[in-house]
Amino acid sequence: MQPKDLLLALVVIIVWGMNFVVIKIGLHEMPPMLLGALRFLLAAFPAVLFIKRPQIALRWLLAYGLTISLGQFAFLFSAMAVGMPAGLASLVLQSQAFFTLLFAVLLLGERFRLVNLFGLLVAASGLLLIGAQGSGLMTLAGFLLTLCAAAMWALGNIVTRKLGKVNLVGLVVWGSLVPPLPFFALSWLLEGPEAIEAALRGFNLNSLWVLGYLAFGATILGYGLWSRLLSRYPASQVAPFSLLVPLVGITSSALLLDERLGCLQWLGALLVMLGLLLNVAGSWLPARWRARYS
């Protein structure tokens, strides 16, 4: 990978890793469903006026927007609002890789490789350790909701696989048209008009900065640079960089939010990262080795 592209990959890692700290800050400014509605409204407009709609059927665009955008972030924002630490959220959300593997087997008829199954078991043991340790920072509800967010991300990945080769930036931007209305409806039903009014009345520069980061930084810039890298290099060369996102998330949350993990949670985090590494490494193994042991 050329140095300038390596730098772009590091930018994406930092932007996506810091994303969880920004979400936590944003949840102090407004309730989770309203934050989701405004985030995707800003991600869609005015970008849809300049970015061409991907050539896919409307039902697939809706499926993408309802899973990877609405579903994932409704659960994630709710999880962090009820006690999921930003650093652990960045890690547990990466279990989407294993939910994707499971859904691909169940829905697409794909086969497990031995190394993928082993990585899944290692990561699952790490998640059990994280969920089992009592901590003043994390609630069980927050942990379970983050797993639901990971599952919705994985379903969105299955939709993306069904679409085949598609412009990722266009898909993200046009898919962002789907969540705002459902998010506003959920905010009205779950959070109430009074909470919405209070959040909008208290809207300030900090709120604007949070929304700008989530919409333009984490969404448009992040996916734009990521799609550029995927267009220039094999996925097996680009994908491993995503393993660094939880490291940035955990480090930034410790430095900026004073979040501290317990000993078992650190051990669980290491096991999850090892499981993810094993899962990614499955695509690096020589074809003959895979054919023999899969």
Secondary structure, DSSP 8 states (H G I E B T S, - for coil): --HHHHHHHHHHHHHHHHHHHHHHHHHHHS-HHHHHHHHHHHHHTTGGGTS---SS-HHHHHHHIIIIIIIHHHHHHHHHHTT--HHHHHHHGGGHHHHHHHHHHHHH-----HHHHHHHHHHHHHHHHHHHS--SS--HHHHHHHHHHHHHHHHHHHHHHHH-S--HHHHHHHHTTSSHHHHHHHIIIIIHHHHHHHHHHT--HHHHHHHHIIIIIIIIIHHHHHHHHHHHS-HHHHGGGGGGHHHHHHHHHHHHH-----HHHHHHHHHHHHHHHHHHHTTTS-HHHHHHH-
